[in-house]
Amino acid sequence: MLFVCSMNSVRSPIAAALARQAFPGRIIARSVGVNGGKADQFVHEVMEEVGIDMSVHTPHILDELVANHFDLVITLSEDAPDAVRKKDLEMGALEQWTVEDPSLVEGSRDVVLNAYRDLRDSLRKRVRTRLEPLIASGSQNQ
């Protein structure tokens, strides 16, 4: 499966990491961005809180994909669905999930960290809810 957001810095890498954590060895989850981005320190912090090391994550863009077949592609930003369609991937399904970008939140460090935690926690629930039936039915081919 593939998660796609704007810059592969926050939303899609969090979602992919949570999918791998929830279904270890049972799913291949990748993430890319429409455009290039930079690693985000807040992502590292909030993911460490749930036992996921994101220090090795390097943002990648859609054009760098080697694989072109995915059972499920989930887009997490407004610009991602059109970019995915233009890439002409072989997909079992394409879904758009509307999620807030915590990197746009302004305020104190605690306010910003809490926005990242909220994203992480909401994506964790959504990933488990969406993928559990696929894993249980064995319909994922990665």
N, CA, C and O atoms as CSV, one atom per row, in Angstrom:
chain,resi,resn,atom,element,x,y,z
A,1,MET,N,N,0.831,-1.170,0.000
A,1,MET,CA,C,0.000,0.000,0.000
A,1,MET,C,C,0.870,1.225,0.000
A,1,MET,O,O,2.048,1.166,0.354
A,2,LEU,N,N,0.282,2.349,-0.402
A,2,LEU,CA,C,1.028,3.583,-0.538
A,2,LEU,C,C,0.244,4.726,0.084
A,2,LEU,O,O,-0.951,4.889,-0.162
A,3,PHE,N,N,0.948,5.522,0.905
A,3,PHE,CA,C,0.390,6.744,1.468
A,3,PHE,C,C,1.080,7.920,0.773
A,3,PHE,O,O,2.302,7.927,0.625
A,4,VAL,N,N,0.290,8.914,0.347
A,4,VAL,CA,C,0.832,10.054,-0.386
A,4,VAL,C,C,0.323,11.348,0.237
A,4,VAL,O,O,-0.873,11.510,0.477
A,5,CYS,N,N,1.266,12.282,0.499
A,5,CYS,CA,C,0.885,13.615,0.955
A,5,CYS,C,C,1.706,14.635,0.175
A,5,CYS,O,O,2.327,14.287,-0.829
A,6,SER,N,N,1.716,15.864,0.615
A,6,SER,CA,C,2.382,16.925,-0.147
A,6,SER,C,C,3.894,16.771,-0.215
A,6,SER,O,O,4.475,16.835,-1.298
A,7,MET,N,N,4.546,16.565,0.949
A,7,MET,CA,C,6.002,16.580,0.957
A,7,MET,C,C,6.654,15.354,1.587
A,7,MET,O,O,7.876,15.320,1.725
A,8,ASN,N,N,5.877,14.354,1.971
A,8,ASN,CA,C,6.415,13.141,2.585
A,8,ASN,C,C,7.263,13.451,3.816
A,8,ASN,O,O,8.256,12.780,4.096
A,9,SER,N,N,6.846,14.479,4.537
A,9,SER,CA,C,7.565,14.873,5.748
A,9,SER,C,C,6.783,14.558,7.018
A,9,SER,O,O,7.376,14.269,8.057
A,10,VAL,N,N,5.453,14.614,6.939
A,10,VAL,CA,C,4.649,14.482,8.148
A,10,VAL,C,C,3.560,13.407,7.993
A,10,VAL,O,O,3.670,12.327,8.573
A,11,ARG,N,N,2.532,13.697,7.227
A,11,ARG,CA,C,1.335,12.853,7.213
A,11,ARG,C,C,1.567,11.457,6.645
A,11,ARG,O,O,1.259,10.468,7.311
A,12,SER,N,N,2.098,11.355,5.438
A,12,SER,CA,C,2.257,10.020,4.837
A,12,SER,C,C,3.302,9.158,5.547
A,12,SER,O,O,3.068,7.959,5.696
A,13,PRO,N,N,4.442,9.698,5.997
A,13,PRO,CA,C,5.372,8.819,6.703
A,13,PRO,C,C,4.818,8.344,8.049
A,13,PRO,O,O,5.088,7.218,8.468
A,14,ILE,N,N,4.050,9.193,8.723
A,14,ILE,CA,C,3.427,8.763,9.978
A,14,ILE,C,C,2.446,7.631,9.700
A,14,ILE,O,O,2.462,6.614,10.393
A,15,ALA,N,N,1.600,7.797,8.700
A,15,ALA,CA,C,0.604,6.771,8.384
A,15,ALA,C,C,1.269,5.445,8.002
A,15,ALA,O,O,0.849,4.386,8.468
A,16,ALA,N,N,2.289,5.497,7.169
A,16,ALA,CA,C,2.971,4.271,6.748
A,16,ALA,C,C,3.647,3.582,7.931
A,16,ALA,O,O,3.582,2.360,8.059
A,17,ALA,N,N,4.290,4.359,8.789
A,17,ALA,CA,C,4.955,3.779,9.960
A,17,ALA,C,C,3.944,3.145,10.909
A,17,ALA,O,O,4.205,2.083,11.475
A,18,LEU,N,N,2.807,3.782,11.082
A,18,LEU,CA,C,1.764,3.221,11.948
A,18,LEU,C,C,1.185,1.943,11.353
A,18,LEU,O,O,0.872,1.007,12.089
A,19,ALA,N,N,1.040,1.891,10.033
A,19,ALA,CA,C,0.542,0.672,9.381
A,19,ALA,C,C,1.533,-0.469,9.584
A,19,ALA,O,O,1.130,-1.594,9.882
A,20,ARG,N,N,2.817,-0.190,9.427
A,20,ARG,CA,C,3.835,-1.234,9.629
A,20,ARG,C,C,3.858,-1.705,11.077
A,20,ARG,O,O,4.029,-2.894,11.346
A,21,GLN,N,N,3.683,-0.765,12.012
A,21,GLN,CA,C,3.678,-1.138,13.426
A,21,GLN,C,C,2.442,-1.985,13.769
A,21,GLN,O,O,2.540,-2.958,14.516
A,22,ALA,N,N,1.294,-1.611,13.224
A,22,ALA,CA,C,0.048,-2.314,13.542
A,22,ALA,C,C,0.001,-3.715,12.939
A,22,ALA,O,O,-0.603,-4.621,13.513
A,23,PHE,N,N,0.635,-3.892,11.786
A,23,PHE,CA,C,0.569,-5.171,11.065
A,23,PHE,C,C,1.966,-5.633,10.663
A,23,PHE,O,O,2.253,-5.779,9.475
A,24,PRO,N,N,2.837,-5.863,11.648
A,24,PRO,CA,C,4.234,-6.216,11.327
A,24,PRO,C,C,4.328,-7.491,10.499
A,24,PRO,O,O,3.760,-8.525,10.850
A,25,GLY,N,N,5.057,-7.393,9.394
A,25,GLY,CA,C,5.262,-8.545,8.528
A,25,GLY,C,C,4.047,-8.953,7.719
A,25,GLY,O,O,4.106,-9.928,6.970
A,26,ARG,N,N,2.944,-8.227,7.855
A,26,ARG,CA,C,1.717,-8.603,7.154
A,26,ARG,C,C,1.321,-7.610,6.074
A,26,ARG,O,O,0.359,-7.829,5.338
A,27,ILE,N,N,2.067,-6.518,5.984
A,27,ILE,CA,C,1.747,-5.495,5.004
A,27,ILE,C,C,3.025,-4.756,4.623
A,27,ILE,O,O,3.928,-4.580,5.441
A,28,ILE,N,N,3.082,-4.337,3.389
A,28,ILE,CA,C,4.167,-3.460,2.956
A,28,ILE,C,C,3.544,-2.085,2.759
A,28,ILE,O,O,2.686,-1.898,1.896
A,29,ALA,N,N,3.981,-1.136,3.559
A,29,ALA,CA,C,3.440,0.221,3.492
A,29,ALA,C,C,4.573,1.179,3.142
A,29,ALA,O,O,5.611,1.201,3.803
A,30,ARG,N,N,4.359,1.959,2.107
A,30,ARG,CA,C,5.326,2.946,1.644
A,30,ARG,C,C,4.682,4.332,1.722
A,30,ARG,O,O,3.465,4.473,1.840
A,31,SER,N,N,5.545,5.347,1.653
A,31,SER,CA,C,5.026,6.714,1.633
A,31,SER,C,C,5.866,7.566,0.700
A,31,SER,O,O,7.076,7.379,0.575
A,32,VAL,N,N,5.196,8.508,0.046
A,32,VAL,CA,C,5.861,9.465,-0.834
A,32,VAL,C,C,5.122,10.797,-0.763
A,32,VAL,O,O,4.019,10.893,-0.225
A,33,GLY,N,N,5.763,11.815,-1.320
A,33,GLY,CA,C,5.144,13.126,-1.407
A,33,GLY,C,C,4.984,13.548,-2.850
A,33,GLY,O,O,5.655,13.022,-3.739
A,34,VAL,N,N,4.105,14.487,-3.078
A,34,VAL,CA,C,3.949,15.063,-4.406
A,34,VAL,C,C,5.200,15.882,-4.727
A,34,VAL,O,O,5.713,15.839,-5.846
A,35,ASN,N,N,5.675,16.618,-3.745
A,35,ASN,CA,C,6.881,17.441,-3.868
A,35,ASN,C,C,7.888,17.016,-2.810
A,35,ASN,O,O,7.553,16.284,-1.879
A,36,GLY,N,N,9.097,17.470,-2.957
A,36,GLY,CA,C,10.132,17.144,-1.981
A,36,GLY,C,C,9.959,17.921,-0.692
A,36,GLY,O,O,9.498,19.063,-0.697
A,37,GLY,N,N,10.331,17.297,0.407
A,37,GLY,CA,C,10.272,17.947,1.706
A,37,GLY,C,C,11.508,17.603,2.515
A,37,GLY,O,O,12.435,16.961,2.021
A,38,LYS,N,N,11.507,18.037,3.756
A,38,LYS,CA,C,12.603,17.747,4.664
A,38,LYS,C,C,12.065,16.976,5.856
A,38,LYS,O,O,10.888,17.082,6.201
A,39,ALA,N,N,12.949,16.194,6.485
A,39,ALA,CA,C,12.557,15.473,7.690
A,39,ALA,C,C,12.064,16.474,8.730
A,39,ALA,O,O,12.573,17.592,8.815
A,40,ASP,N,N,11.090,16.075,9.505
A,40,ASP,CA,C,10.446,16.955,10.468
A,40,ASP,C,C,10.744,16.457,11.883
A,40,ASP,O,O,10.402,15.326,12.228
A,41,GLN,N,N,11.377,17.291,12.695
A,41,GLN,CA,C,11.780,16.892,14.046
A,41,GLN,C,C,10.587,16.571,14.937
A,41,GLN,O,O,10.673,15.682,15.785
A,42,PHE,N,N,9.483,17.275,14.760
A,42,PHE,CA,C,8.308,16.983,15.571
A,42,PHE,C,C,7.779,15.573,15.287
A,42,PHE,O,O,7.294,14.895,16.192
A,43,VAL,N,N,7.875,15.139,14.034
A,43,VAL,CA,C,7.480,13.769,13.690
A,43,VAL,C,C,8.332,12.783,14.475
A,43,VAL,O,O,7.813,11.824,15.046
A,44,HIS,N,N,9.634,13.018,14.503
A,44,HIS,CA,C,10.530,12.124,15.243
A,44,HIS,C,C,10.107,12.040,16.705
A,44,HIS,O,O,10.039,10.950,17.273
A,45,GLU,N,N,9.826,13.184,17.309
A,45,GLU,CA,C,9.471,13.212,18.733
A,45,GLU,C,C,8.178,12.461,19.028
A,45,GLU,O,O,8.146,11.616,19.923
A,46,VAL,N,N,7.111,12.757,18.287
A,46,VAL,CA,C,5.826,12.132,18.629
A,46,VAL,C,C,5.787,10.655,18.258
A,46,VAL,O,O,5.051,9.884,18.874
A,47,MET,N,N,6.562,10.254,17.268
A,47,MET,CA,C,6.581,8.836,16.916
A,47,MET,C,C,7.441,8.035,17.900
A,47,MET,O,O,7.147,6.869,18.161
A,48,GLU,N,N,8.483,8.635,18.441
A,48,GLU,CA,C,9.260,7.969,19.492
A,48,GLU,C,C,8.387,7.666,20.693
A,48,GLU,O,O,8.591,6.659,21.370
A,49,GLU,N,N,7.418,8.523,20.964
A,49,GLU,CA,C,6.511,8.316,22.095
A,49,GLU,C,C,5.722,7.015,21.966
A,49,GLU,O,O,5.279,6.463,22.973
A,50,VAL,N,N,5.542,6.521,20.746
A,50,VAL,CA,C,4.804,5.270,20.535
A,50,VAL,C,C,5.725,4.157,20.046
A,50,VAL,O,O,5.268,3.157,19.492
A,51,GLY,N,N,7.024,4.341,20.257
A,51,GLY,CA,C,7.978,3.280,19.963
A,51,GLY,C,C,8.382,3.135,18.506
A,51,GLY,O,O,8.826,2.063,18.097
A,52,ILE,N,N,8.238,4.182,17.719
A,52,ILE,CA,C,8.623,4.124,16.301
A,52,ILE,C,C,9.771,5.101,16.062
A,52,ILE,O,O,9.656,6.293,16.349
A,53,ASP,N,N,10.870,4.586,15.538
A,53,ASP,CA,C,12.038,5.402,15.227
A,53,ASP,C,C,11.916,5.925,13.801
A,53,ASP,O,O,11.992,5.161,12.839
A,54,MET,N,N,11.729,7.219,13.679
A,54,MET,CA,C,11.594,7.842,12.357
A,54,MET,C,C,12.896,8.511,11.914
A,54,MET,O,O,12.919,9.203,10.896
A,55,SER,N,N,13.962,8.314,12.659
A,55,SER,CA,C,15.217,8.998,12.327
A,55,SER,C,C,15.795,8.541,10.992
A,55,SER,O,O,16.604,9.248,10.391
A,56,VAL,N,N,15.388,7.374,10.530
A,56,VAL,CA,C,15.902,6.877,9.248
A,56,VAL,C,C,15.039,7.306,8.062
A,56,VAL,O,O,15.390,7.040,6.913
A,57,HIS,N,N,13.920,7.965,8.332
A,57,HIS,CA,C,13.030,8.380,7.240
A,57,HIS,C,C,13.650,9.504,6.424
A,57,HIS,O,O,14.070,10.530,6.959
A,58,THR,N,N,13.695,9.287,5.134
A,58,THR,CA,C,14.116,10.314,4.179
A,58,THR,C,C,12.940,10.564,3.246
A,58,THR,O,O,12.460,9.631,2.603
A,59,PRO,N,N,12.468,11.800,3.158
A,59,PRO,CA,C,11.334,12.078,2.271
A,59,PRO,C,C,11.646,11.741,0.806
A,59,PRO,O,O,12.721,12.049,0.291
A,60,HIS,N,N,10.672,11.102,0.158
A,60,HIS,CA,C,10.772,10.752,-1.258
A,60,HIS,C,C,9.566,11.323,-1.986
A,60,HIS,O,O,8.536,11.615,-1.378
A,61,ILE,N,N,9.709,11.479,-3.303
A,61,ILE,CA,C,8.608,12.023,-4.095
A,61,ILE,C,C,8.008,10.939,-4.996
A,61,ILE,O,O,8.630,9.913,-5.269
A,62,LEU,N,N,6.813,11.198,-5.432
A,62,LEU,CA,C,6.051,10.274,-6.269
A,62,LEU,C,C,6.839,9.832,-7.494
A,62,LEU,O,O,6.782,8.664,-7.879
A,63,ASP,N,N,7.571,10.748,-8.108
A,63,ASP,CA,C,8.329,10.413,-9.314
A,63,ASP,C,C,9.483,9.446,-9.052
A,63,ASP,O,O,10.028,8.875,-9.996
A,64,GLU,N,N,9.861,9.254,-7.799
A,64,GLU,CA,C,10.940,8.325,-7.461
A,64,GLU,C,C,10.461,6.891,-7.268
A,64,GLU,O,O,11.274,5.984,-7.088
A,65,LEU,N,N,9.157,6.681,-7.305
A,65,LEU,CA,C,8.627,5.331,-7.088
A,65,LEU,C,C,9.155,4.360,-8.136
A,65,LEU,O,O,9.146,4.648,-9.333
A,66,VAL,N,N,9.610,3.219,-7.667
A,66,VAL,CA,C,10.016,2.145,-8.571
A,66,VAL,C,C,8.818,1.233,-8.809
A,66,VAL,O,O,8.524,0.859,-9.945
A,67,ALA,N,N,8.136,0.883,-7.735
A,67,ALA,CA,C,6.938,0.042,-7.849
A,67,ALA,C,C,5.819,0.856,-8.487
A,67,ALA,O,O,5.748,2.071,-8.303
A,68,ASN,N,N,4.948,0.187,-9.235
A,68,ASN,CA,C,3.820,0.909,-9.825
A,68,ASN,C,C,2.492,0.212,-9.578
A,68,ASN,O,O,1.469,0.610,-10.137
A,69,HIS,N,N,2.496,-0.831,-8.742
A,69,HIS,CA,C,1.246,-1.521,-8.413
A,69,HIS,C,C,1.043,-1.505,-6.903
A,69,HIS,O,O,1.918,-1.908,-6.137
A,70,PHE,N,N,-0.129,-1.031,-6.492
A,70,PHE,CA,C,-0.478,-0.991,-5.078
A,70,PHE,C,C,-1.928,-1.416,-4.929
A,70,PHE,O,O,-2.791,-0.988,-5.696
A,71,ASP,N,N,-2.189,-2.251,-3.949
A,71,ASP,CA,C,-3.572,-2.645,-3.689
A,71,ASP,C,C,-4.405,-1.457,-3.233
A,71,ASP,O,O,-5.583,-1.340,-3.571
A,72,LEU,N,N,-3.780,-0.582,-2.464
A,72,LEU,CA,C,-4.500,0.554,-1.920
A,72,LEU,C,C,-3.556,1.759,-1.886
A,72,LEU,O,O,-2.427,1.660,-1.406
A,73,VAL,N,N,-4.029,2.892,-2.397
A,73,VAL,CA,C,-3.306,4.153,-2.308
A,73,VAL,C,C,-4.187,5.104,-1.518
A,73,VAL,O,O,-5.346,5.328,-1.866
A,74,ILE,N,N,-3.628,5.662,-0.451
A,74,ILE,CA,C,-4.361,6.604,0.385
A,74,ILE,C,C,-3.657,7.947,0.309
A,74,ILE,O,O,-2.474,8.065,0.625
A,75,THR,N,N,-4.407,8.959,-0.116
A,75,THR,CA,C,-3.849,10.301,-0.203
A,75,THR,C,C,-4.257,11.092,1.034
A,75,THR,O,O,-5.364,10.944,1.552
A,76,LEU,N,N,-3.340,11.934,1.492
A,76,LEU,CA,C,-3.530,12.644,2.753
A,76,LEU,C,C,-3.395,14.156,2.610
A,76,LEU,O,O,-3.298,14.867,3.610
A,77,SER,N,N,-3.387,14.645,1.387
A,77,SER,CA,C,-3.323,16.089,1.148
A,77,SER,C,C,-4.149,16.403,-0.098
A,77,SER,O,O,-4.418,15.526,-0.919
A,78,GLU,N,N,-4.540,17.655,-0.223
A,78,GLU,CA,C,-5.417,18.049,-1.328
A,78,GLU,C,C,-4.770,17.893,-2.696
A,78,GLU,O,O,-5.461,17.625,-3.679
A,79,ASP,N,N,-3.451,18.058,-2.773
A,79,ASP,CA,C,-2.767,17.973,-4.055
A,79,ASP,C,C,-2.432,16.543,-4.476
A,79,ASP,O,O,-2.059,16.311,-5.626
A,80,ALA,N,N,-2.560,15.587,-3.562
A,80,ALA,CA,C,-2.125,14.217,-3.840
A,80,ALA,C,C,-3.017,13.426,-4.806
A,80,ALA,O,O,-2.474,12.730,-5.665
A,81,PRO,N,N,-4.343,13.489,-4.719
A,81,PRO,CA,C,-5.151,12.654,-5.626
A,81,PRO,C,C,-4.863,12.892,-7.108
A,81,PRO,O,O,-4.701,11.934,-7.864
A,82,ASP,N,N,-4.796,14.155,-7.532
A,82,ASP,CA,C,-4.516,14.441,-8.944
A,82,ASP,C,C,-3.124,13.973,-9.336
A,82,ASP,O,O,-2.931,13.431,-10.425
A,83,ALA,N,N,-2.162,14.177,-8.460
A,83,ALA,CA,C,-0.784,13.753,-8.753
A,83,ALA,C,C,-0.707,12.237,-8.904
A,83,ALA,O,O,0.006,11.732,-9.771
A,84,VAL,N,N,-1.438,11.515,-8.062
A,84,VAL,CA,C,-1.454,10.047,-8.147
A,84,VAL,C,C,-2.104,9.606,-9.457
A,84,VAL,O,O,-1.597,8.711,-10.133
A,85,ARG,N,N,-3.215,10.228,-9.811
A,85,ARG,CA,C,-3.888,9.862,-11.071
A,85,ARG,C,C,-2.983,10.105,-12.277
A,85,ARG,O,O,-2.962,9.300,-13.209
A,86,LYS,N,N,-2.240,11.202,-12.264
A,86,LYS,CA,C,-1.332,11.524,-13.368
A,86,LYS,C,C,-0.173,10.542,-13.449
A,86,LYS,O,O,0.387,10.335,-14.525
A,87,LYS,N,N,0.187,9.944,-12.340
A,87,LYS,CA,C,1.300,8.993,-12.307
A,87,LYS,C,C,0.908,7.674,-12.971
A,87,LYS,O,O,1.775,6.887,-13.350
A,88,ASP,N,N,-0.384,7.433,-13.112
A,88,ASP,CA,C,-0.904,6.246,-13.786
A,88,ASP,C,C,-0.431,4.948,-13.122
A,88,ASP,O,O,0.046,4.026,-13.783
A,89,LEU,N,N,-0.577,4.909,-11.806
A,89,LEU,CA,C,-0.234,3.702,-11.051
A,89,LEU,C,C,-1.316,2.649,-11.236
A,89,LEU,O,O,-2.474,2.976,-11.496
A,90,GLU,N,N,-0.936,1.397,-11.103
A,90,GLU,CA,C,-1.916,0.319,-11.038
A,90,GLU,C,C,-2.358,0.234,-9.586
A,90,GLU,O,O,-1.557,-0.057,-8.698
A,91,MET,N,N,-3.654,0.493,-9.351
A,91,MET,CA,C,-4.168,0.528,-7.983
A,91,MET,C,C,-5.435,-0.292,-7.866
A,91,MET,O,O,-6.291,-0.288,-8.750
A,92,GLY,N,N,-5.530,-0.992,-6.753
A,92,GLY,CA,C,-6.784,-1.651,-6.441
A,92,GLY,C,C,-7.834,-0.631,-6.045
A,92,GLY,O,O,-9.005,-0.758,-6.405
A,93,ALA,N,N,-7.406,0.394,-5.293
A,93,ALA,CA,C,-8.314,1.442,-4.841
A,93,ALA,C,C,-7.517,2.697,-4.521
A,93,ALA,O,O,-6.346,2.636,-4.146
A,94,LEU,N,N,-8.179,3.835,-4.678
A,94,LEU,CA,C,-7.606,5.127,-4.320
A,94,LEU,C,C,-8.574,5.796,-3.354
A,94,LEU,O,O,-9.757,5.957,-3.657
A,95,GLU,N,N,-8.062,6.183,-2.188
A,95,GLU,CA,C,-8.895,6.844,-1.193
A,95,GLU,C,C,-8.252,8.162,-0.779
A,95,GLU,O,O,-7.030,8.264,-0.661
A,96,GLN,N,N,-9.092,9.167,-0.561
A,96,GLN,CA,C,-8.623,10.456,-0.042
A,96,GLN,C,C,-9.048,10.564,1.414
A,96,GLN,O,O,-10.239,10.514,1.718
A,97,TRP,N,N,-8.085,10.712,2.312
A,97,TRP,CA,C,-8.359,10.955,3.720
A,97,TRP,C,C,-8.063,12.425,3.997
A,97,TRP,O,O,-6.958,12.901,3.738
A,98,THR,N,N,-9.038,13.129,4.514
A,98,THR,CA,C,-8.839,14.524,4.869
A,98,THR,C,C,-8.268,14.587,6.277
A,98,THR,O,O,-8.929,14.215,7.246
A,99,VAL,N,N,-7.043,15.058,6.376
A,99,VAL,CA,C,-6.375,15.209,7.674
A,99,VAL,C,C,-5.686,16.566,7.713
A,99,VAL,O,O,-5.234,17.083,6.692
A,100,GLU,N,N,-5.618,17.122,8.899
A,100,GLU,CA,C,-4.967,18.413,9.078
A,100,GLU,C,C,-3.448,18.248,9.010
A,100,GLU,O,O,-2.905,17.213,9.396
A,101,ASP,N,N,-2.788,19.264,8.523
A,101,ASP,CA,C,-1.330,19.285,8.481
A,101,ASP,C,C,-0.838,20.015,9.730
A,101,ASP,O,O,-0.966,21.237,9.815
A,102,PRO,N,N,-0.276,19.286,10.703
A,102,PRO,CA,C,0.135,19.933,11.952
A,102,PRO,C,C,1.308,20.892,11.773
A,102,PRO,O,O,1.560,21.720,12.648
A,103,SER,N,N,2.025,20.796,10.665
A,103,SER,CA,C,3.143,21.716,10.445
A,103,SER,C,C,2.653,23.144,10.190
A,103,SER,O,O,3.443,24.088,10.214
A,104,LEU,N,N,1.354,23.299,9.948
A,104,LEU,CA,C,0.783,24.629,9.727
A,104,LEU,C,C,0.286,25.272,11.019
A,104,LEU,O,O,-0.090,26.444,11.027
A,105,VAL,N,N,0.285,24.507,12.114
A,105,VAL,CA,C,-0.197,25.008,13.398
A,105,VAL,C,C,0.821,25.989,13.973
A,105,VAL,O,O,2.025,25.736,13.963
A,106,GLU,N,N,0.316,27.097,14.466
A,106,GLU,CA,C,1.169,28.092,15.099
A,106,GLU,C,C,0.883,28.125,16.587
A,106,GLU,O,O,-0.232,27.852,17.033
A,107,GLY,N,N,1.907,28.461,17.338
A,107,GLY,CA,C,1.750,28.555,18.783
A,107,GLY,C,C,2.996,28.056,19.483
A,107,GLY,O,O,4.058,27.908,18.878
A,108,SER,N,N,2.844,27.806,20.746
A,108,SER,CA,C,3.978,27.340,21.544
A,108,SER,C,C,4.391,25.937,21.105
A,108,SER,O,O,3.668,25.256,20.379
A,109,ARG,N,N,5.556,25.528,21.558
A,109,ARG,CA,C,6.060,24.182,21.259
A,109,ARG,C,C,5.049,23.122,21.687
A,109,ARG,O,O,4.825,22.151,20.963
A,110,ASP,N,N,4.438,23.299,22.854
A,110,ASP,CA,C,3.454,22.329,23.337
A,110,ASP,C,C,2.216,22.282,22.451
A,110,ASP,O,O,1.672,21.207,22.199
A,111,VAL,N,N,1.770,23.440,21.980
A,111,VAL,CA,C,0.600,23.496,21.094
A,111,VAL,C,C,0.898,22.735,19.803
A,111,VAL,O,O,0.075,21.950,19.333
A,112,VAL,N,N,2.083,22.973,19.234
A,112,VAL,CA,C,2.462,22.322,17.981
A,112,VAL,C,C,2.628,20.812,18.196
A,112,VAL,O,O,2.125,20.017,17.403
A,113,LEU,N,N,3.325,20.416,19.260
A,113,LEU,CA,C,3.490,18.981,19.543
A,113,LEU,C,C,2.142,18.288,19.720
A,113,LEU,O,O,1.951,17.162,19.262
A,114,ASN,N,N,1.219,18.960,20.380
A,114,ASN,CA,C,-0.107,18.364,20.565
A,114,ASN,C,C,-0.833,18.192,19.236
A,114,ASN,O,O,-1.587,17.233,19.069
A,115,ALA,N,N,-0.623,19.100,18.291
A,115,ALA,CA,C,-1.228,18.948,16.958
A,115,ALA,C,C,-0.649,17.722,16.259
A,115,ALA,O,O,-1.382,16.980,15.604
A,116,TYR,N,N,0.642,17.505,16.389
A,116,TYR,CA,C,1.281,16.317,15.817
A,116,TYR,C,C,0.774,15.048,16.504
A,116,TYR,O,O,0.525,14.040,15.843
A,117,ARG,N,N,0.624,15.099,17.814
A,117,ARG,CA,C,0.087,13.928,18.537
A,117,ARG,C,C,-1.340,13.620,18.097
A,117,ARG,O,O,-1.706,12.458,17.920
A,118,ASP,N,N,-2.140,14.664,17.923
A,118,ASP,CA,C,-3.521,14.463,17.477
A,118,ASP,C,C,-3.548,13.785,16.111
A,118,ASP,O,O,-4.333,12.865,15.880
A,119,LEU,N,N,-2.676,14.251,15.202
A,119,LEU,CA,C,-2.599,13.617,13.885
A,119,LEU,C,C,-2.191,12.160,14.026
A,119,LEU,O,O,-2.825,11.277,13.449
A,120,ARG,N,N,-1.136,11.903,14.790
A,120,ARG,CA,C,-0.657,10.528,14.983
A,120,ARG,C,C,-1.774,9.633,15.519
A,120,ARG,O,O,-2.000,8.537,15.007
A,121,ASP,N,N,-2.457,10.100,16.535
A,121,ASP,CA,C,-3.487,9.278,17.170
A,121,ASP,C,C,-4.687,9.055,16.253
A,121,ASP,O,O,-5.250,7.961,16.222
A,122,SER,N,N,-5.075,10.077,15.513
A,122,SER,CA,C,-6.207,9.894,14.593
A,122,SER,C,C,-5.821,8.974,13.432
A,122,SER,O,O,-6.627,8.150,12.999
A,123,LEU,N,N,-4.596,9.112,12.929
A,123,LEU,CA,C,-4.150,8.213,11.856
A,123,LEU,C,C,-4.010,6.781,12.358
A,123,LEU,O,O,-4.313,5.840,11.625
A,124,ARG,N,N,-3.560,6.606,13.583
A,124,ARG,CA,C,-3.438,5.251,14.137
A,124,ARG,C,C,-4.801,4.550,14.128
A,124,ARG,O,O,-4.911,3.399,13.705
A,125,LYS,N,N,-5.824,5.247,14.593
A,125,LYS,CA,C,-7.173,4.660,14.615
A,125,LYS,C,C,-7.668,4.374,13.201
A,125,LYS,O,O,-8.213,3.305,12.925
A,126,ARG,N,N,-7.475,5.320,12.330
A,126,ARG,CA,C,-7.987,5.181,10.960
A,126,ARG,C,C,-7.267,4.066,10.204
A,126,ARG,O,O,-7.901,3.292,9.487
A,127,VAL,N,N,-5.952,3.985,10.361
A,127,VAL,CA,C,-5.170,2.930,9.704
A,127,VAL,C,C,-5.646,1.561,10.182
A,127,VAL,O,O,-5.882,0.666,9.371
A,128,ARG,N,N,-5.785,1.401,11.479
A,128,ARG,CA,C,-6.225,0.099,12.007
A,128,ARG,C,C,-7.629,-0.248,11.536
A,128,ARG,O,O,-7.893,-1.378,11.125
A,129,THR,N,N,-8.519,0.719,11.597
A,129,THR,CA,C,-9.903,0.478,11.177
A,129,THR,C,C,-9.980,0.103,9.700
A,129,THR,O,O,-10.718,-0.810,9.328
A,130,ARG,N,N,-9.227,0.798,8.863
A,130,ARG,CA,C,-9.289,0.563,7.414
A,130,ARG,C,C,-8.563,-0.703,6.994
A,130,ARG,O,O,-9.035,-1.431,6.120
A,131,LEU,N,N,-7.416,-0.972,7.611
A,131,LEU,CA,C,-6.580,-2.081,7.141
A,131,LEU,C,C,-6.895,-3.424,7.790
A,131,LEU,O,O,-6.625,-4.465,7.190
A,132,GLU,N,N,-7.447,-3.433,8.981
A,132,GLU,CA,C,-7.735,-4.702,9.648
A,132,GLU,C,C,-8.589,-5.636,8.790
A,132,GLU,O,O,-8.265,-6.819,8.686
A,133,PRO,N,N,-9.683,-5.143,8.164
A,133,PRO,CA,C,-10.469,-6.030,7.311
A,133,PRO,C,C,-9.673,-6.572,6.108
A,133,PRO,O,O,-9.858,-7.722,5.710
A,134,LEU,N,N,-8.800,-5.751,5.540
A,134,LEU,CA,C,-7.979,-6.201,4.412
A,134,LEU,C,C,-7.008,-7.296,4.856
A,134,LEU,O,O,-6.841,-8.305,4.171
A,135,ILE,N,N,-6.386,-7.087,5.985
A,135,ILE,CA,C,-5.427,-8.068,6.505
A,135,ILE,C,C,-6.158,-9.359,6.857
A,135,ILE,O,O,-5.683,-10.448,6.535
A,136,ALA,N,N,-7.293,-9.244,7.506
A,136,ALA,CA,C,-8.056,-10.424,7.925
A,136,ALA,C,C,-8.544,-11.235,6.729
A,136,ALA,O,O,-8.582,-12.464,6.785
A,137,SER,N,N,-8.919,-10.550,5.644
A,137,SER,CA,C,-9.425,-11.262,4.467
A,137,SER,C,C,-8.315,-11.746,3.556
A,137,SER,O,O,-8.550,-12.519,2.627
A,138,GLY,N,N,-7.096,-11.282,3.830
A,138,GLY,CA,C,-5.961,-11.712,3.004
A,138,GLY,C,C,-5.979,-11.091,1.624
A,138,GLY,O,O,-5.367,-11.633,0.704
A,139,SER,N,N,-6.669,-9.959,1.450
A,139,SER,CA,C,-6.781,-9.385,0.098
A,139,SER,C,C,-5.655,-8.434,-0.244
A,139,SER,O,O,-5.638,-7.863,-1.335
A,140,GLN,N,N,-4.717,-8.255,0.664
A,140,GLN,CA,C,-3.605,-7.368,0.332
A,140,GLN,C,C,-2.495,-8.170,-0.339
A,140,GLN,O,O,-2.107,-9.235,0.140
A,141,ASN,N,N,-2.002,-7.657,-1.424
A,141,ASN,CA,C,-0.874,-8.287,-2.117
A,141,ASN,C,C,0.361,-7.413,-2.017
A,141,ASN,O,O,1.391,-7.706,-2.623
A,142,GLN,N,N,0.252,-6.327,-1.241
A,142,GLN,CA,C,1.284,-5.322,-1.076
A,142,GLN,C,C,1.575,-4.745,-2.408
A,142,GLN,O,O,2.425,-3.863,-2.527
